[in-house]
Amino acid sequence: MSAVTMAEGDTDGVDFFTMGMFIIDEIEFLPPKPAAKDILGGAGTYSAVGARIFSPPPKSQTLGWVVDCGSDFPSELRETIAQWDTGCLMRETPHRLTTRGWNGYGENDFRAFRYTTPKLRLDHTCLEGKLLWSKSFHLICSPIRCVDLVRNILVMRDQWPEPGKKPRPLFIWEPVPDLCTLEELENCKVALKHVDVVSPNHSELGAFHAKTVDGAGHVDYRAVEALSKQWTQWGIGPDGDGAVVVRAGKDGCYVRDKVVSKWIPAVHGSAEKVVDPTGGGNGFLGGFAVGLVRCGKVEDAAIWGSIAASFAIEQIGMPTLVKAANGETWNGVRVEQRLAEFRKRLDRYVQP
């Protein structure tokens, strides 16, 4: 399960690494529904699973993430993580409790969250062995921390002697909601130059400009397009040719770079299929990242992300993996089948 120590020159084998945290969730619903305890959660877990959905073995081993296991870590969660067969780095920290969170659900989609044990945030120092050489990094942080992480990762890679040097990896930045503010916009502009893709949700995009981008019954498509265009004009990435991918929940996502301007609908068009949207955005970016690494096109990557998100939101916690001789299913569905059906739907989709 643990990442192997890297011998000099051993820099292959990791497509994706997420800086997101692992959290064990407790979820309290409105009565009479009983609370759910010891649920796998956290942005890192959802994004790793989003990437894993498109990575049956042996590709599953190309996915890097970190789980810090406290003294209270449940054995059944270890078994679930082991079943996924990823390149997960399980770090034993018996001197502390595992990071845990409480989620309270109320009327009208109200949701409250608080940490119930101290959180353990990841930084560049967790990149042991070949994890440092991932082809993509998923960053979930403030604009200033984003710049620091990118710089530190690149410095660590530059310190490695030849023949270990590799091309610059892809950096995919998911801004944290509480720092998507007008006061942070200048820092955001700086961060855009350091990443290849930035992916706020529509509310976060608007919040950077102190604007609301909700329309009547759906997102304000034109407002999202205008702000995204502005971000691409500021320049995303070191060469200014990066992309913004705006996640808009039930309204799908909007992909914008210097060439592409396109809406992609949500896989689940009706609310009945959506049980808990909590990890949808993180799952999207896991699928998106491996799609971008393996396909090379931001539009294809967003389709992969949309499929990954669809599995992430069909239940409380993680989707269920079943392995069979003829391949894997997630929640009883073959991923390639859902992808093929979605592509057919996209052929008929009319841009909003």
Protein Blocks (a to p, Z undefined) as FASTA:
>chain_A
ZZcdddehiaghiabdcfbdcdddddddddfbdcdehiaedjklmmmmmmmmmmccfklm
mpccdddddfklcfklmmmmmmnopabdcdddfkbccddddddddeehiacdddfbdcdd
ddfklmgcjllmpcbdcddddfklmmmmmmmmmmmmmmpccfkbccdddddddddfklmc
fklmmmmmmmmmmpmbdcddfklmmmmnopafbdehiacfklmmmmmmmmmmnogajkop
accdddehjnopadddfkbccddddfblbfklpmblmlmmmmmmmmmmmmmmmnopaklm
mmmmmmmmmmmmmpghjadddddfkbcceehiafklmmmmmmmmmmmpccZZ
